[in-house]
């Protein structure tokens, strides 16, 4: 089943130096843009992360320091990538928790202003785990009845993710979903807005979920001693907390969101 699109959607996969959103860097990015008319565009880039690639990471994705020593840095390709993503929704496998937050960090480090929060995100892994709870290779076998060749190759994984989503639309057409609370719905609808909502685990204000919306749509902290407490209340009662976060190892996007919330408080 083909996707019903209002906007183009870009499926992406990152190969990186590691899994820390704050300190690790991209070494390869694969993008498959699906236009509203169904046509597709591909972009595959090797990136010099400006840091050594740990051998443990290289053993997974097969990219070593020698392979990217002459590749451009992210800063050098950031504007081109931002242009390619302009006006597009985003999709991936575990992309809501890893690929998109890390990509947002890279854009901020490169001083390229791209507001990814305005996009719709479809996380194919979230749909898959809610319905089947397997890995990408298993998902590809289950939905597409094919073996995933070159797993952990960015382009192979990206293309497989897009194929899995299209197959999911067929397999779950009209299938009832029951959540942990017993609420039932028909979530797998060929609509990017609804797929984005269904494939989201949390109602994050930032990307990594350090700040989330509560049941009343109030931004609250989602970690540490202030977990569940409104951001505005914490910043008013604990003036030093803002500075502590800005000077600690938090994602740049989390710091940006917190700063925006503080400025919004000050303007009232």
C-alpha positions in Angstrom: 0.0 0.0 0.0 1.4 3.4 -1.0 1.5 6.2 1.5 -1.1 9.0 1.3 1.0 12.1 1.5 0.3 15.8 2.0 4.0 16.6 2.2 7.1 14.7 1.0 8.5 12.3 3.6 12.2 11.5 4.1 13.2 8.2 5.5 16.6 8.3 7.2 19.2 6.2 8.9 22.4 7.3 10.6 25.6 5.4 11.2 27.4 7.0 14.1 30.4 6.9 16.4 28.2 5.7 19.2 24.7 6.0 20.8 25.2 9.1 23.0 23.0 11.9 21.6 25.2 14.6 23.2 28.7 13.4 22.5 28.6 11.1 19.4 28.6 12.1 15.8 27.3 11.0 12.4 29.6 9.1 10.1 27.1 8.2 7.4 23.6 9.4 6.6 21.2 7.8 4.1 18.0 9.6 3.0 15.2 8.4 0.8 12.7 11.2 0.0 9.3 10.0 -1.1 7.5 12.9 -2.9 3.7 13.4 -2.9 3.5 12.0 -6.5 5.3 8.8 -5.3 8.6 9.5 -7.0 11.7 8.9 -4.9 15.1 10.6 -4.4 18.1 9.1 -2.6 21.0 10.7 -0.9 23.9 8.9 0.8 26.7 10.8 2.5 29.8 9.8 4.4 30.6 12.3 7.1 33.9 13.0 8.9 32.9 13.1 12.5 36.1 15.0 13.6 36.7 12.4 16.2 38.0 8.8 16.2 35.4 6.1 15.5 35.5 3.5 18.3 36.3 0.1 17.0 33.2 -1.3 18.6 31.1 1.1 16.4 33.1 0.3 13.3 32.6 -3.4 13.7 28.9 -2.8 13.6 28.6 -0.5 10.6 31.9 -1.3 8.8 33.0 2.3 8.6 36.6 3.0 9.9 38.6 6.2 10.4 40.4 5.6 7.1 37.1 5.5 5.2 36.0 9.0 6.2 39.3 10.9 6.6 38.6 12.8 3.3 34.8 13.1 3.8 33.2 16.5 4.5 32.3 17.4 8.0 28.6 17.8 9.0 29.0 21.5 9.1 30.1 21.5 5.4 27.0 19.6 4.3 24.5 20.9 6.8 22.9 23.6 4.5 22.6 21.1 1.7 20.9 18.6 4.0 18.6 21.2 5.4 17.5 22.1 1.9 16.8 18.4 1.1 14.7 18.1 4.2 12.8 21.4 3.7 9.1 20.9 4.0 9.4 17.2 4.6 8.0 14.9 7.3 10.5 12.3 8.6 10.4 8.6 9.0 12.9 5.9 10.3 13.4 2.9 12.5 13.9 4.0 16.1 14.2 7.5 14.6 12.2 9.3 17.3 14.6 8.2 20.0 17.9 8.3 18.2 18.2 9.4 14.6 16.1 12.6 14.8 17.5 13.8 18.1 21.1 13.2 17.0 20.4 14.9 13.6 18.9 17.9 15.5 22.1 18.1 17.6 24.3 18.1 14.5 22.4 20.9 12.9 22.6 23.0 16.1 26.4 22.4 16.3 26.6 23.5 12.6 24.6 26.7 13.4 22.0 25.7 10.8 18.5 26.7 12.0 16.1 24.0 11.0 13.0 23.5 13.2 12.4 19.8 13.0 9.6 20.0 15.6 7.3 21.4 12.9 7.5 18.1 11.1 5.5 14.9 11.5 7.6 11.9 12.6 6.8 8.3 11.8 8.8 5.7 13.7 8.4 2.4 12.0 10.0 0.6 14.9 7.4 2.0 17.3 4.6 0.7 15.1 6.4 -2.6 14.7 7.2 -3.1 18.5 3.6 -2.2 19.4 2.2 -4.7 17.0 4.9 -7.4 16.7 7.9 -6.5 19.0 10.8 -7.6 16.6 14.0 -6.1 15.0 14.3 -4.5 11.6 15.7 -7.6 10.0 12.8 -9.7 11.5 10.3 -7.0 10.5 11.6 -7.1 6.9 11.3 -10.9 6.9 7.9 -10.8 8.6 6.2 -8.1 6.5 8.1 -8.3 3.2 9.0 -12.0 3.2 12.6 -11.2 2.3 16.0 -11.4 4.0 17.6 -8.1 4.8 20.9 -8.1 3.0 23.7 -5.7 4.3 22.0 -5.0 7.6 23.6 -2.0 9.4 24.3 -0.5 5.9 22.6 2.8 6.2 21.0 2.7 2.7 19.9 -0.9 3.0 18.3 -0.2 6.4 16.7 3.0 5.1 15.1 1.3 2.1 14.0 -1.6 4.2 12.3 0.7 6.7 10.3 2.4 3.9 9.3 -1.1 2.5 8.3 -2.3 6.0 6.0 0.7 6.5 4.2 0.2 3.2 3.7 -3.5 4.1 2.5 -2.5 7.6 -0.2 -0.4 5.9 -1.4 -3.6 4.1 -1.1 -6.0 7.0 -2.8 -3.8 9.6 -5.5 -2.3 7.5 -8.6 -2.5 9.7 -6.7 -4.3 12.5 -7.9 -3.3 16.0 -5.2 -2.2 18.5 -5.5 -2.5 22.3 -3.2 -0.5 24.5 -1.9 -1.4 28.0 -5.0 0.2 29.5 -7.4 -1.8 27.4 -8.4 1.1 25.1 -9.1 -0.1 21.6 -8.6 1.7 18.3 -7.9 1.3 14.7 -4.5 3.1 14.5 -2.9 1.9 11.3 -4.4 4.4 8.9 -2.8 5.6 5.7 -2.4 9.1 7.0 0.9 10.7 8.1 -0.6 12.7 11.0 -2.2 9.5 12.5 0.9 7.3 11.8 3.0 10.0 13.5 0.8 10.0 16.5 0.6 6.2 16.8 4.4 5.7 16.4 5.2 8.2 19.2 5.8 6.8 22.7 5.9 10.1 24.6 4.6 13.6 24.2 8.1 15.2 24.2 8.7 18.9 24.3 12.4 18.3 23.4 13.5 15.3 21.3 14.9 13.0 24.0 12.1 13.4 26.5 13.9 15.3 29.2 10.9 17.7 29.1 7.4 16.3 28.3 3.8 17.5 28.2 1.6 16.3 31.1 -2.1 15.4 30.7 -2.9 19.2 30.8 -0.4 20.0 28.0 1.9 21.7 30.6 5.7 21.2 30.0 7.1 19.2 33.0 10.5 17.8 33.7 10.8 14.1 33.1 14.0 13.2 35.0 15.6 13.6 38.4 14.3 15.2 41.5 11.9 17.5 39.6 10.3 14.7 37.5 6.6 15.5 36.9 7.0 19.1 38.2 6.1 21.9 35.7 9.1 23.6 34.2 7.8 27.1 35.1 7.4 26.1 38.7 10.9 24.7 38.9 12.5 27.7 37.2 10.7 30.1 39.6 11.4 28.1 42.8 14.9 26.9 41.9 16.7 29.7 40.0 20.0 27.8 39.7 18.4 24.8 38.0 18.3 26.5 34.6 22.0 27.4 34.8 22.9 23.9 36.0 21.2 22.3 32.9 22.8 24.8 30.5 26.3 24.0 31.9 25.8 20.2 32.1 25.9 17.4 29.5 22.4 17.8 28.1 21.5 17.8 24.4 21.7 21.3 22.8 18.1 21.0 21.7 17.0 20.4 25.3 18.8 23.5 26.3 17.3 25.4 23.4 13.8 24.3 24.4 14.4 25.2 28.1 15.7 28.6 27.1 12.6 29.2 25.0 10.3 28.2 27.9 12.2 30.5 30.3 12.0 33.5 27.8 8.2 32.8 27.4 7.9 33.0 31.2 9.8 36.3 31.4 7.6 37.8 28.7 4.4 37.3 30.7 
